[in-house]
Amino acid sequence: MNKLLLTFLLLFSMLPARAAEVAGIFDQGSTQLSLLAGSGSAFNNNYLILGAGATYYVLDGVGVGLSYENWSGSSPGINRISPSVQYVFDRTSSLQPYVSGFYRHAFISGQPNINSVGVSAGVFFASGRSSIFGVGLAYESYLNCQAAIYGSCRETYPEVSFIFGF
């Protein structure tokens, strides 16, 4: 019985959603939780990146968030914490464009810590009753960066997200 219920819930969550069904995910008072799993490179090494975050919508379409990342599998070890702010433009459409800005502090073992600022833009698509799929592009610039140590002081990278709200 539990397997049948779990299968039903998973299938139900994959049904296409109307924009009105997920519009509340970006409304004032709503919260989103995120999990991150991916890969990245720094210091000519490849890393496994795991993280988590939360965003709270202080106004309709305006969210403030905090996230944490752990970069492991290579040396030096890296941990990053990022406060952010996000604005979702059209919350009633099936395509919901967004922009965001963030500040990031990176703790790097054996190296000086480094800060960065960045922006991102993209679009969210309704994917379930309380879920959104997003694609975008981010630009990040490191502050007080020494290219001889860090390799590059700015980067542009794609963003792919799957968000659950409540």
C-alpha positions in Angstrom: 0.0 0.0 0.0 2.8 2.5 0.9 4.5 1.8 -2.5 1.3 2.4 -4.3 0.7 5.7 -2.5 4.3 6.8 -3.1 4.0 6.0 -6.8 0.7 7.9 -7.0 2.2 11.0 -5.3 5.3 11.0 -7.6 3.2 10.6 -10.7 0.7 13.3 -9.5 3.6 15.7 -8.8 4.8 15.3 -12.4 1.5 16.4 -14.0 1.7 19.7 -15.8 0.4 22.5 -13.6 -1.5 25.6 -14.6 0.1 28.9 -13.7 -2.6 29.6 -11.2 -1.8 26.4 -9.3 1.8 27.5 -8.6 1.4 31.3 -8.5 1.4 31.2 -4.7 4.9 29.8 -4.6 6.2 33.3 -5.0 3.6 35.1 -2.9 4.4 37.0 0.3 4.8 34.7 3.2 5.7 31.6 1.1 9.0 29.7 1.7 11.1 27.7 -0.7 13.7 25.1 0.2 16.5 24.1 -2.2 19.1 21.3 -2.4 22.1 21.6 -4.5 24.2 18.8 -6.1 26.7 19.4 -8.9 30.2 19.8 -9.9 32.6 22.7 -10.2 36.2 23.5 -10.7 38.6 25.8 -8.8 42.4 25.9 -8.4 42.7 23.6 -11.5 40.8 20.9 -9.5 37.3 19.4 -9.9 34.9 19.3 -6.9 31.7 17.7 -5.9 29.3 20.5 -4.7 26.6 19.8 -2.2 24.4 22.5 -0.6 21.1 23.7 0.7 19.2 26.9 1.0 16.0 28.6 1.9 14.1 31.6 0.4 11.3 33.6 2.1 9.1 35.9 0.2 8.8 39.2 2.1 6.5 40.7 -0.6 4.7 39.2 -3.6 7.5 38.2 -6.0 10.3 39.5 -3.7 12.3 36.8 -1.9 15.3 36.9 0.4 17.4 33.8 0.8 20.4 32.2 2.3 22.3 29.2 1.0 25.4 27.1 1.9 27.7 25.0 -0.3 30.4 22.5 0.5 33.0 21.8 -2.2 34.7 18.5 -1.6 36.8 15.9 -3.3 39.8 18.0 -4.0 42.1 20.4 -2.1 41.8 23.0 -0.9 38.4 22.5 0.8 35.8 25.2 0.0 32.7 26.3 1.9 30.5 29.1 0.7 27.6 31.0 2.3 25.4 33.3 0.2 22.6 35.8 1.1 20.5 36.8 -1.9 17.5 38.7 -3.1 15.2 37.6 -6.0 12.4 39.2 -7.9 9.9 37.1 -10.0 8.1 39.3 -12.6 5.0 37.6 -13.8 3.7 35.1 -11.3 0.5 34.3 -13.1 2.0 33.1 -16.4 3.3 29.7 -17.2 6.7 31.3 -17.8 7.9 33.4 -14.9 11.0 35.5 -15.6 13.2 36.3 -12.6 16.3 38.4 -11.7 18.4 38.0 -8.6 21.4 39.4 -6.9 23.7 37.8 -4.3 26.8 38.3 -2.1 29.0 35.3 -1.4 31.6 34.6 1.2 34.0 31.7 0.5 36.0 30.0 3.2 39.0 28.3 1.5 41.3 26.1 3.6 44.9 27.3 3.4 44.0 30.4 1.4 42.6 33.8 2.2 38.8 33.9 2.3 37.3 35.7 -0.7 34.0 37.6 -1.3 32.0 37.9 -4.5 28.9 39.6 -5.8 26.7 38.5 -8.7 23.5 38.7 -10.6 21.4 36.1 -12.4 18.4 36.1 -14.7 16.3 33.4 -16.1 12.8 31.9 -16.3 10.8 29.5 -14.2 8.3 27.0 -15.6 5.5 25.5 -13.6 6.2 21.8 -13.3 3.8 20.5 -10.5 1.3 21.7 -8.0 4.0 23.2 -5.7 7.1 22.9 -7.8 8.9 25.0 -10.4 11.7 24.2 -12.9 14.1 27.1 -13.7 16.9 27.9 -16.2 19.1 30.9 -16.2 22.5 32.5 -16.5 24.6 33.9 -13.6 27.5 36.4 -13.6 29.8 36.5 -10.6 32.7 38.9 -9.8 35.2 38.3 -7.1 36.2 41.2 -4.9 39.9 41.9 -4.0 40.7 39.0 -6.3 44.3 38.1 -7.2 44.2 36.3 -10.6 47.6 34.7 -9.8 46.0 32.8 -6.9 42.4 32.3 -8.0 42.9 31.9 -11.8 39.9 34.0 -12.8 38.2 36.9 -11.0 34.9 36.7 -12.8 32.8 34.0 -14.3 29.5 33.3 -16.1 27.7 30.0 -15.7 24.3 28.4 -16.3 21.8 27.9 -13.5 19.3 25.0 -13.5 16.9 24.7 -10.6 14.0 22.6 -9.3 12.2 24.3 -6.5 9.6 23.1 -4.0 7.5 25.7 -2.2 5.2 25.7 0.7 
